[in-house]
């Protein structure tokens, strides 16, 4: 099981999740939408989706630090 990607948070998260519930609740809605969008692209096999997903996750974690 992976840990929350927020800085210094070691809370385990379920497969397919990137943050614990507490930190996810702090992410602005627009960034959540971007993460959902990129995950959908990744599931469809878009070659750049993994990098875009990581960029969206990085932006989200910056907003909760």
C-alpha positions as CSV (number, residue, x, y, z in Angstrom):
1,X,0.0,0.0,0.0
2,X,1.3,3.4,-0.9
3,X,1.5,6.5,1.3
4,X,-0.3,9.8,0.7
5,X,1.7,12.0,-1.7
6,X,1.4,15.1,0.4
7,X,4.7,16.2,1.9
8,X,5.5,14.4,5.2
9,X,2.2,12.5,5.3
10,X,2.7,8.8,5.8
11,X,-1.0,7.8,5.9
12,X,-1.5,4.7,3.8
13,X,-3.9,5.1,0.8
14,X,-5.8,2.5,-1.1
15,X,-4.7,1.4,-4.5
16,X,-5.7,4.0,-7.1
17,X,-5.7,6.9,-4.7
18,X,-3.0,9.5,-4.5
19,X,-3.8,11.2,-1.2
20,X,-5.4,10.4,2.1
21,X,-8.9,11.8,2.6
22,X,-7.8,14.7,4.8
23,X,-5.3,16.0,2.2
24,X,-7.6,15.2,-0.8
25,X,-10.3,17.4,0.8
26,X,-7.9,20.3,0.7
27,X,-7.2,20.0,-3.1
28,X,-9.1,22.7,-5.1
29,X,-11.9,21.3,-7.3
30,X,-10.2,22.3,-10.5
31,X,-7.1,20.4,-9.6
32,X,-9.2,17.3,-8.7
33,X,-10.8,17.5,-12.1
34,X,-7.4,17.7,-13.8
35,X,-6.3,14.6,-11.9
36,X,-9.4,12.7,-12.8
37,X,-9.0,13.8,-16.5
38,X,-5.4,12.6,-16.7
39,X,-6.2,9.3,-15.0
40,X,-8.9,8.7,-17.6
41,X,-6.4,9.5,-20.4
42,X,-3.9,7.1,-18.8
43,X,-6.5,4.3,-18.6
44,X,-7.1,4.8,-22.3
45,X,-3.4,4.4,-23.1
46,X,-2.5,8.0,-24.0
47,X,1.4,8.0,-24.0
48,X,1.8,11.4,-22.3
49,X,-0.9,10.8,-19.6
50,X,1.5,9.4,-17.0
51,X,3.6,12.6,-17.1
52,X,0.6,14.9,-17.1
53,X,-1.0,12.9,-14.3
54,X,2.2,13.3,-12.2
55,X,2.2,17.1,-13.0
56,X,-1.4,17.4,-11.8
57,X,-0.6,15.4,-8.6
58,X,2.4,17.7,-8.0
59,X,0.3,20.8,-8.4
60,X,-2.3,19.4,-6.0
61,X,0.3,18.5,-3.4
62,X,1.7,22.1,-3.6
63,X,-1.7,23.4,-2.8
64,X,-2.0,21.4,0.4
65,X,1.5,22.1,1.8
